[in-house]
Amino acid sequence: MDDEIAATIDEPTVDYSSYTVAQLKSIADESGVEYPSNIKKADLIAKLEEQA
């Protein structure tokens, strides 16, 4: 039963909205997430959340 409980607990989610676009791009670069240079903050956050 403990294994079932552990499997349903997700890692804490990151609140990307508190980061600047430059910080988000740095996180994306480190994570290997590709994005266009003119990406909007909301779109970059969505890409990072998809990758997580």
C-alpha positions in Angstrom: 0.0 0.0 0.0 2.8 2.4 0.7 4.1 1.9 -2.8 0.7 3.0 -4.2 0.7 6.1 -2.1 4.3 7.0 -3.1 3.4 6.6 -6.7 0.6 9.1 -6.5 2.7 11.8 -4.9 4.1 14.2 -7.5 7.2 16.3 -7.1 6.4 19.8 -6.1 5.7 22.0 -9.1 7.8 25.1 -9.8 6.0 28.5 -10.0 7.6 29.7 -13.2 5.6 32.9 -13.2 7.8 34.4 -10.6 10.9 34.1 -12.8 12.0 36.6 -15.4 12.1 35.6 -19.1 15.9 35.6 -18.9 15.8 33.2 -16.0 13.3 31.0 -17.8 15.4 30.9 -20.9 18.4 29.8 -18.7 16.3 27.0 -17.2 15.1 26.0 -20.6 18.7 25.9 -21.9 19.9 23.8 -19.0 16.9 21.4 -19.5 17.4 21.1 -23.2 14.1 22.7 -24.1 14.2 24.3 -27.5 12.4 27.6 -28.1 12.5 30.5 -30.6 14.4 33.6 -29.5 11.3 35.8 -29.5 9.2 33.5 -27.3 6.7 35.0 -25.0 6.9 34.3 -21.2 3.6 32.4 -21.1 4.7 30.2 -24.0 8.1 29.5 -22.5 6.4 28.6 -19.2 4.1 26.2 -21.1 7.1 24.5 -22.7 8.9 24.1 -19.4 5.7 22.7 -17.8 5.3 20.2 -20.6 8.9 19.1 -20.2 8.6 18.6 -16.4 
